[in-house]
Amino acid sequence: MEKGTIIKNISNQYVVLMENGDERLCVAMGKLRQDRKPLVGDYVQVEKFEHQDGIQKIEERKNYLLRPAIANVDQALIVMSSKDPDFSTVLVDRLIFLISLANITPVLCVSKMDLVSDDDPIHEAINDYRKSGYEVYVSGTDFDEEALIACFNHKITVLTGQSGAGKSSLLNRINPGFELHTQAISKALGRGKHTTRHCQLYPIGQGWVADTPGFSSLDFSRLELSDLAKAIPDFKEVSAKCRFRDCVHLNEPDCAVKQGVENKEVSAIRYQNYVDLTNLIKQNKTKF
Ligand code: ZN
């Protein structure tokens, strides 16, 4: 059986990019339709029948998102501007936490860097993310974007970040004519309900990007603090040395993360944003 990746979903049909480079229009075979619908990003087995091609099996997903409905996302590119709107580590970190909870790698792109001076505090914030191990790209008028373009190679990327940060124009510079759809809200029949748009993957550099941004609502409800503590990349390595295995790094004794903040192994910014978020979650403030 041949294998490929679903790059587009049109009602009940799927465009599958086969390993040999062909695109084939397929339907989901009966068992799949009932159990688990294929998603864009799924790696699937395709069988050729007399009248059509059918998806027989979906390979195991490494992760999936519901909005946009997409599987096997390698990274989420957080696009944040340095100015207008102002850069906020609180917002970036909340996105980093949500993305990491979804088992996706967060990558940061700071746009409009031509608007800041050399002594702007944003440089310190960027260094802090790099020191913590995050990939950070900067962009702006007359900036060399070769490294940023290369970060899409061989990956499925979802874009996120505040509106006005220039997500669409960034993609447009890389792939002229690219159109990024923002979450469409249908006002049809005055019901104002959310339309479920189908997601599509577009080639970018030598990789793929979803045409719909992800993580547009910062929703921390239905979340265990211990899961949040475990997901944060900054804490992962040092937390192995916490006295308690289920340590959430707040009031526990012998906490290696708190120790790490003190001797500057762990970012104090990330830790503070984590503590503030846990306090909000305790007050049931979970949507931002
Ligand atoms: Zn701890």
Residues whose N, C-alpha, C, O or C-beta is under 5 A from the ligand:
A	BS01	ZN	C242 C247 V248 H249 C255 A256 V257
